[in-house]
């Protein structure tokens, strides 16, 4: 990733919850127009990275740059105005507001009201079910519909960069596939840069261009997603595959998983 193409840059960032360090010396870059994913087990610090970028958590060390500007520990409302939208884990829509009003809340920083109305129709094009439910209160939507609304609300800010935190959480495989397809469409059609944290490593690696692997708060690996998918550790620990020997040859099969 060249410096001129870099939208987001974290340099040696350390964040903590009280005495507990959640991320330790994290450095990563997100290039313009790309989807970048962060993989890691539960508790590895993935969500903390996103919260640190968007200003919800102030880092103890290091710096965060957005489009070359230092936004470290800046107020979250100011970070939004600089072109960053955050789709949080668990969706967190405004449950007592209608779908339409949730979308307007996403555009609260924008003075161009005519363009806002056009963009509402744009997100309805990506998620037609929201058009059908536009007068319904968001708290009565299904989980998948709420996730669609959360993504759409973030998109209404017309961001340069979107942070997506576990968009598949609690969703069926069919809905997960649908949402990922639309996320990729938004990236390809609108050029919106995305940093994705996702528990479904297979979906994330197929959707993203570049990936980072986080363990115990530290980046331990990064590469293109094409190459990450071929690494033995990724196959075993994140894609649920194990190696089996056969006459000296190597082959992979899906491991059985228990819930």
PyMOL commands that set and color helices and strands:
alter all, ss='L'
color gray80, all
select helices_A, chain A and resi 3-5+46-53+76-81+99-106+113-126+128-132+138-140+143-155+173-190+201-207+225-228+232-237
alter helices_A, ss='H'
color red, helices_A
select strands_A, chain A and resi 6-17+20-31+35-39+61-66+69-70+84-87+161-165+193-197+210-215+218-224+241-246+249-254
alter strands_A, ss='S'
color yellow, strands_A
deselect
rebuild
show_as cartoon
